[in-house]
Amino acid sequence: MIILAVLFFTVNNKLYSEVISVKSKETLTVVELNKGDKVNFTLINGRTVSFELINCRVNIIFTTLDTLKKSGAMECTLYSMSCNVKIDGQEMKMVKYVPVQETYHKPYVVNGLTIWFDALKELSEYFNENHGKCTPAKDARFAFHDAGLQICPQELSNWYPVPENQIFIKDGYRGADSWLGTYYGADLHGGLDVNMPSNTPIIAPIDFDEHYFFNSLETGHHNNRWRGVRYWDNGDIWQLQVHHINELLVPQYQKLKQGQTYAHGAGVWCWYSPHSHFVFNVYQPEFQTWTLMDPWIIFWQIFENNKKKANLIRANIEPVAPAETGQKVFFSSKGSTPSIYGSEFEYFWSFGDGYTAITENPVHIFQNPGIYPITLTVRNGFSIASYTQHISVSGENINVTSFKITTEDEPSYRTRENWKTSTYGTDAGILNTLIFRSYQDSEHALEPKTVSIWFHKFAAEDSTNYPDDLYTIPQAVLPVYKHGNDWLDIERIPYDDHVDLKIKPNLDKVIVKWGLYEAYILINHDDAINAPQYIRVKLDFSYEQPGSSVIVDNLDKDCIKSDYFWLSPEHHWNISEGYNKNYCINAENKNGEFIRYIPNLAEGLYDVSLFGTAYQNTELAKKMGSFYVIVKHLNGTNKIKVEPQKSLYIGQFEFANGREGYVEIISDGAVGLILADAIKFQKKN
């Protein structure tokens, strides 16, 4: 499609704001904005999404440098970029972390527009640009494309062999050289490095109209730097580059076909480890500029295409449009595919406002304005996948008959903030789930968990026959068993404004005590908005018997953490080591974030301690302050302040058989760096 770019300027207290109007095209649209600037992006369906940059900032999360901009061979700096934007009249925040595993994230998708938050001009105040110009000329740089389109008209394929369909920061040169990564702690990295064996095949991911070395050993340079050029029909030009090439397999200055192996990479001028350096450069005739962008965008599209071609399970939400409070919004899972494995296909929706659905194409009504993350998780009996798209909701708060389901017992009931995206390769899982954990053939009774149903009754003038309370409705609470039958005990406890449900599996009614059992508790009210709702209950019997000396690591399946806040650094020197060579740190001092460690313990008295080599790291220790842990044990729950520089010991607690207890590191009240490595549970003799 042809781009229409119209610029408008208004003067306000000597400040200029710009409005850029563009139409969706077959290639990525890259735009730089100053605070107050707007983009009106018209999608292929004719609807226009408005995007305004309000403010932005850089935050240094962690550094080993004594002085910023003064680099050192062993140094490391981690930082975040954030911006506040307004999309179709509603505000949200966007965040990008660098250089950690969370750098490789999924894009934001809002009202059918895919948005890549790329870079901030403010970075130049904290870092040098000794590896190519990579900061924007204006305050912030973004890339946009219609959520119904790929980033270019030709379907991208592998740039090098990647069987995992993932890039890991630990495989970046020095564990730090992502796009805008902090080389030597102080220099921005103008590309994306991936460690790989020398002579790894380098493959054309698209057709190239020409290709050549623009630096080479033969011409007296210290590196072989290759460039492929693609001239798109709409006038855009893409340059894809790979540096550290060992040898070129195809003569220069001719066309390359997609899928053609044209070079062997990762060999020339590689120093610490063999690696290839990838660069993505875009020219757009309407802006008459060349712009360097994060090559992760290319790899993201490649990996998405690979999964589709491999018939892997895929979750998809048809692009949504802005909504109004009180309006019915129709969601579609069209494009979700169950893959070649498994026959059962289930849908689990979370609407970002505390409500959920388990139908293929649900209808939902939002009661309050804002921007909400809509997450669809699909399951086929073999694997699961999830996808999140945001929707803006305008209008006034509406007062209607409604109820909401909450619980303090399960992290999956905590509402996801709209600024959070997901690290690529991770899935949201199935939200709003009560999980009971036991072990194979256990006869040990499980503790009940409490779910609260908060009922709001709106007495409209024409309303009649409203019951006084939700719990008086016949069949308001109805268990439906997916596996097994009648193994849930449910006690209803009424209060003035809500009903508590005490829910507990009755193991005497579970015939085979291994594997997984599921049930749904349907909650209904004929007059309530978004009814019925459900509570998913999962009973998980572990095949592992309880132990008396147990270490739970942050990478274990029985460690649950809030997404896209806890960062996983993999720097190869100063801050590299943790238990199993991995640990997490907090992105900032912010309340509401958690990491929960769930051990499988034999009944008894235990010493509980923070554990892992990361706590002995000198550079990390300098930044650590104090933080709190929640310990759920046989006799209750305790909140304990820990100061890792003084002691790793948390305390002595009694635990029941199985996996009902936990230790949860929380961000609330933390001072300085929170370090979450592993937790050790050692039974007393």
N, C-alpha and C positions, 0 to 999 in steps of 0.2 A: 504494500500500500504506500501511497505517497504521503509524506509527512507534511503537515501544515504547522508551521511554527510562527506564532504571533506574539510579539513582546509589547507589554504595556508598562508604562512607568508612571508612578505617582509620587509627589513630593510631600513628605510629612516630617516636619521638624528637621529638614535637610537630610533625611534618610530616604533612600530609594528602595522600593520593593518592586520585584519583577514578577509578572505572570507569564508563564510559558505554557502555551497550548499545543499539545501534540496529539497525533492520532496513532493508534496501535499500528505497528508495522511487523514485518516478519522477523526482524532482528531486535535484539536488546536495545532499549533506549537509555542512554547514559546522560544524566543531568547533574549539574552542580548548582547549588543554591546558597544564597545568603539568608540569614535569619529574617523572616518576614516574607521571603519569596514563596511563590505558589506554582504548582504544576496542575494544569487541567488535562488529564489523560483520558482520551476517548477510546473505549474498548471496541472490539470488533462488532459487538452487538449494538453499538451506537450510544451506550450510556457513558457519561463522563464521570470519572472519579477525581475529586479535588484533593490535593495534597499540599500542605503548608508546613514549612519548617519554622518552628517556634524558637527553640534554642538547642544548644548542643554543648558537650563538654568531654574532656579527657580526664580519666582518673587513674593515677598510678596505684596499682593494687599491691605490688611487691617489687622491690629492686635490691640488688646487691651492690649497686653503685654508691660510692660516697658522694659523687657529684653527677647530676644528670648531664648527658651529652658527652661525658668523658668515658670513653669505652675502655674495655679490658677483655683480654682473651677468654677469661673464665666467668665473665659477668652475665647477668640475666635480669631482665625487667619484664614484668607482666602488667598489662594495663587494660582498661576498658574504654570504649567510646560509647556515648549515649546521646540520644537526641529525643526531644519532645516534638511531636508532629500533630497536626490536625488533619484527619481524613474524613471527608464528607461531613465536616462540621463537628466531629467528635475527636477528643484528644487521646493519644496513647504515647507510650515511650518505646523506643527501640534501642537495643543494646548489642554490642559486639565485643567479644573478649579476644585478646591476642597476647602471646602465642601459647595456646593451650589446646587440648582436644576439642573444647567447645568452640574454637575458631571455625571448625568445619560444621556448620550449622545448617538447618533448613531455612529457607527464606520466609519472610512475612508475606502472607497472602490476605489482603483486606478488600472486601467488596469486589472480588474477582480480579484484583490487580496484584501481581507478584512484585514485591519490593525487596531489593537488596540494599542494605545499608552498608556502604563501602568504606568511607574514610572521612576524616575531619582535617581541616586546615590547621587547627590548633595543635596537631601532632608535631608540627615543626618547632613549637616552643619547647618541647620536651626531648626531641630526638633529632639526630642528624640525618641528612639524606645523601649518604655516600654510596648508595647502591641504586641510583636512578631516581628521577623525580617521581614521587608517588603520592604526595599530598595534593589535594585539590586547590585550585586558585581561589575558590569561594569557600564559605564556611563548611559545607558538607557536600559529599557526592553520593548519589544514589543511582541504581539501575532499575528500570521498570520493564515488565512485559505482561501482556494479557495472560491471565492464569489458564486460559484455554489453549495457549500456544506454547511451543518450545522456544528456546532463546534464539533459534535461527531456523530457516526453512529446511535445511538438510539435517536429518537425524544423526546426531553425533555418536561416534563409536569410540572404542578405546584409543587413548593416546599412547599408552604403554600397557602391558598385561597387568590387570588388577583383578585377580580372582575373588578378592574379598568385597569388591565394590565399596571401598572405603579408603580414606587416607587417614593415617594416624600421625599425630604430632610427634610421637616418639621416633617415627621414621623420617622426620624432617632433619635436615642437616643441623647438628648440635641440639636437636629437639626444639628449635626456636625459629627456624627460617620459614615460617608461613608468610603469606602476603602481609606486609607491614610488621612482620616479626622483628624482634629486637636483636639484631646481630651484634655480638659483643656487648649487649645490654644497652647500647646507646644509638645504634644506627638502624634506621628503618630498612626493611628488606623489600626490594622492588620486584618480587616474584614469589614463586612457591617452590620450595625444594623438597624432593623426595629421595631418600636414600634407597639405592637399589644396586644389585650386582653390576659390576662393570660389564659393558657390552649388552646390557638389557635392550631388547628391540624397542625402537621408537616408531610409532605407527601414525599414519595420517588419520586424524579423527573426522576430517571433512575433506572434500576436494579442495585442492589448492591450485590457483591460477599460475603461481610461480613459487619457487623456493630457492634459497641460496644461503651461503655463509656471509654474514656481514662483519664478522671478526673471525679470524682463523690463525692457527699456528703458521700456516704457509705464508701469510701476509705479515708476519711479525708480531702478532698478538699472543697473549699467554693463554687464550681460550678459543675453543671452537664454538661459536655462537651461531645458531641456525634460525632462519626466519621463513615461515610459510605465509603467503598472502592470498586472501580470498576477497574478490570483488563481488559484492552482493548486487542483485538486480535493482535494489532500492537506492543504490549509491553508497551505502556503507562499505567500509573496508575493514577487514579484520586482519591483524597480524598475530599469529601464534608463534612463539619462540621457544626453543629448547637450547640450553647452554650445556657445556661440558660434554659435547659430542665426541666420541672416539673416532668414528668414521662415517662418512656419508656413502650410502649404498646406491644412490640414484644421481645421475648428473644434475648439476645445478641449472637454474633458469629454464625449467620446463615444468609442465603440469604434473601434479601428483593426484592419484586417485585415492579416495577414501579406503582405508583398510590396507594400504600399501605400506610395507615396512621400508622406511627410507633411510634409517640410521641406526647405529648402535650408540647408546648413551652411557653416561655416568663413568667417565674415565679421565678426562683432561682437566688438569688444574682443580682437583677435588680435595686436596689437603686431608682433612680429618677422616672423611669417609666418602666412598663413591656415591655420587648423587647426580640427579638431573634437575635443572632449574627451568621452571616453566613461566612464561610471560604471556599476558593477554592485553593487546593494545587495540583500541577501537577508534576509527575515524567516522564522524557523522557530518555529512555535507551541510546540514541545516545549521549546525553550530560551528562548522569549519575548524574543528579541533581534533587533535589526537588525545586520547585519554587512556591511561593505564588503569586496568581493573583487576580485581582479585581473580586469579585463574581458578579458584575453587568453584566459581560459577560454571565454568566449562566442565569441570570434573563432576559437579553435582548433576548436570544434565546428562552426562555420559552414564553415570551410575543409575540414574532413573531409567534411562533407555535400556540399559543392560538388564535390569530387573524385569522390565516389561517384556523384553524379548525372551527371557528365560522362563516366562510364565510363573513368576513368583507371586505370592499373595500381595495384593495391593489395595490400599484404602484410598478412596477418592470422594470428595464432596464437589458436586457441580457448583460452579461459581455463583456466589450469592450477591444480592443487591442490597443497598441500604434499606433499613426497615424503620417502622415507627412503633412506639410503645402501644400496646393493645392490639396490634395488627397480627394476623396469622402469617407466619413465615413458613414456607414450604421448603424442606431440605430434601435433596436427592443424593443417593449414594451411587448414581450411575457412573460407571468407570471403575468401580471397585471390582476386583477379580479374585476368585477363590484359589487360583493356581491349579496346577495339575495334581497336587497332593490333597487328600482329604475330600470328603463329600459334603460335610456340614459347613454351612456358611452363616455366621451370626453377626449382628450389628449392635454396637454399643455406642450411643451418642452422649456427649456432654456438651451443654450449651453455654458453659462459662458463667452461669448465674445460679448454680446450685441444682438445676434441673437436669434430668437425663431421659433417655428413651432407648428402647430396644427393638424398634421397628426398622424396616429397610429405608423408608422415606417418611420421616416424622414431620409433624406440624408443631410449631412452638410459638408461644406468645411471650414477648419480653415486657416486663413491667416497669423497667427503669432505663433511661438513656445511658449511652456509653458505647464502648467497643468491646465485644465479647469474643473470646476464642472458642470456636466450635470444633470439637474434636470427635472424629469418628474412628473407632477401633473395630476392626473386623477380624474374625477368627474362623478357621476352616477345619478345626479338629486336629490340625497338624502344626500350625503356626499362626501368628497374629501380625497385624500391621496397623499403623495408625496414621492419620493425616489431620492437620489443623488448619482451618481457615477462619479468618476474623470477619465479623459483621459489625457495621456501625448501626446504632439504634438512636433515633432522635425522638423528640417529643417530651412530654411531661411525665412524671411518675404517675402511674395509674393505681387506683385503689380498688382492688377486686378481691373476691373470696379466693383464698389460696392456702397452700400449705407447703412447707419445706422440710426436708429430712436432713438432720445433722447428727454427727457423732464425734466425740473426742477420741474414740478408740482407734480410728483408722485414718492414716494420712491420705488415702485416696479420696476422702470426702472434703479435703481442703480445696477451696476454689482457686483455680489457676489464674494468676495475674496476666493481664493481656499483653504485657511487654515480653513475656517469655516465649521464645521459640524453642526448638528442640535440637540437641546435638545430633548430627546425621548418624544414622545407624542405630539410634535408640527409638523405642516406641513408648507411647504414653501408658500402655497397659489398659486394663479395664478399670475405669473409675467407679467410685461409689460402691465399693465392695467390702463387706465384712469378711475378714479372713480368720479362720480358726486353724491353728496348727497343732498337730499331734505327731505321733510316730507309729510305725507299723505295728499292728496288733496290740496297741495300747488299750488298757482298761481304765486309764486315769481320767477322771471327770474333768471337763474343761470349764473354765470360768465363763460366766455370761458376759456379753457385751451389750451396752446400752445405746439405743438409737432414739433420738428425740424427733417427734413430729410436731412442728410448730404450726398452729392453725390460725389464720387470719380470716375473720368473718366480716364481710362488707355487706351492710344492710342497705341495699338500694331501696328506693321508694316502692318499686313494684315487686320486691322480693317477698316471697312467702314461704312458710314451712322450712325455714332454716333451722337445722338442729343446733342445740346449744353447744355441743362439742363434737369434735371429729370422732372420738372413740365411741360415741353412741350409734354410729352408723352401722347397720348390719353388714357384715363381711367387708369392713373397711381394711382389715388385715387378713390377707389370704395367702398362705404359703403354696407355691407351685414348685414341685420337685423335678429337677432335670435328671438327677442321678439318685437312686434310692427312693425311699418313701417314708414320710412321717418321722424324720429324724431331728426335727427342730422343735424345741420347747420355747414358746413365746408367752411372756407375761406382760400384760398391759397395765401400766400405772398412770392414771389420769391426774392432771393438774389443771389449774385454772386456764392456762394459755397454751398448754401442749400436752402431749401424751408421750411417756417413755415406754419403749418396748425393750424388755430384757430378753435377749435372744441367746440361746445356748444349744449346741448340738447334744443330742442324747445318744451317747455312744452305745447304749444297750440296744438301740434300734438300727445301728449300722452293722450289717451282717459281715461284710468284708472290710477289715480295717487296714486298707492300703490304697494308695492312689488318691484321686480327687473326687469329691462330691460337690454338687452345685444345687442351689435352690434359689428361687426368687420369691420375695415377699411383696405382693402387690398391695399398694395403699391407694384407696379410692375415696373420692367424695364427688357426688354427682354434679355439684355446683362449682367446684374449685377449678381454677384455671390450670391448664397443663396436667390435669389428672387423666388417667391414673399414673402414679409414680411407682418405682420399685426399689427394693433393697436386694442387691445380689449378695448371696452368702456362699462362701467357698470353704470347704473343709478339706485340709491338705494333710494327708498322712505321709510323713517322710519315710523313706526306706532306710535311712541312717538311724541307728539307735542313739539315744542320748549319751553324751560324753561327760567326763569329769575334768578335762583340760581342753578348753575350746578357744580358738581364736577366730573371730569374725572380722573379715577384711572389708574395706569399702568396695571391693570388686565383687564380693560374693552375692549370690542370688538372694540371700537372706539379709541383705543390707539395702534399705530403701531410702532414697534421698529426693528432696525437692529438685526439680529439673532446672537447668540453665541458670544456676547461681553458684553451685559448688564447682570449682575449677580443677582440672587435672593437668598440672604441669608435668612435662617430661624432659626438662632441660638435662643435657647429658653430663653436666659437671656440678656446679655449685649446689643445685637444689634437686638433684635427680632421684635420690634413693628414698624408697618407702618400703613397707612390707609388701612383698610381691611386686616391688619396683613401681608402686603407684600409691598415691594418696590424694586427698582433696584439701583445698583451702577455700576460704570465703572470698567472694568477689568484693564485698564491702560490708560495713557494719550496718546491718539491716535486720529488722525483726521478721519472724514468721518462717524462717528457713530451717531445715532439719536434716539430719542423717540418722537413721534408726538401724541399729545392729541387733539382730535377733538370733540368739544362740540356741542350740539344741542340747539341753543340759539334763543330767541325772539329778534327781532331787537331792538337795543338800545346801551347805553353807559355802559361799564362794568369795574369794578375793577378786575384785574387779579392777582392772587397770587399763589406761591407755597403753597402746603397744605399737611398736614399729620403729624402724631405724630413722624415719623422718623426724621423730622427736629429738634425736641426737644430732641432727644437722645444725651446724653452727650458724649458718646464714638464716635458716628458718627460725632458730631459737631467738635471734635478735629481734624478730618481729612479733613473736608470740606474746600475748598478754594473758587474759583470763577469759573463760567462757563457762557456760553452764551445761550440765548433762542431766537428763531425766532418767532415772532408773526405776523400771517397773519390776517388782519382785513379788515373792509369795505373800508378803505382809503389807503390801501397799505400793505407793509411789513416792520417790524422793527427788527433789531438785537440789543439785550439788554444784557448787562452784569449784572449778579446777584451774590450776595454774601450772601448766606443763613444765615451765622452767624450774619450778620448785619440786614438783612431785607428779608422777604419772598415776599414782594410786587414786582410785575413785572411792573405794570403800568395800565393806563386807556386807553381803546380802544373802538371804535365803531364797532359793528358787525351787519351783515345783518341777516335776518331770516334764520334759518336752520343750516346746518353743513358745510358751506363753509370756515369758519375761523379755525385756529388752533394755538396751541402753540407747538413749537418743541424745546426740549432740545438737544443741539448738543455737541459733544466731542471736536470740533475744538477750540483751544485756552484755554482749561480748565486748571486750576491750582489746584492740589490736587484732593480730592474725589468729584465726581459728584453724587449727590443723587437725584433720580427721584422717587418721591412718587406719589402725586396727584396734579392736578391743579384745583383751584377754580375760577369760573366766577360768580361774583355777580353784578347784574344789579343795576345801580344808579337810585334813585327815580326821 
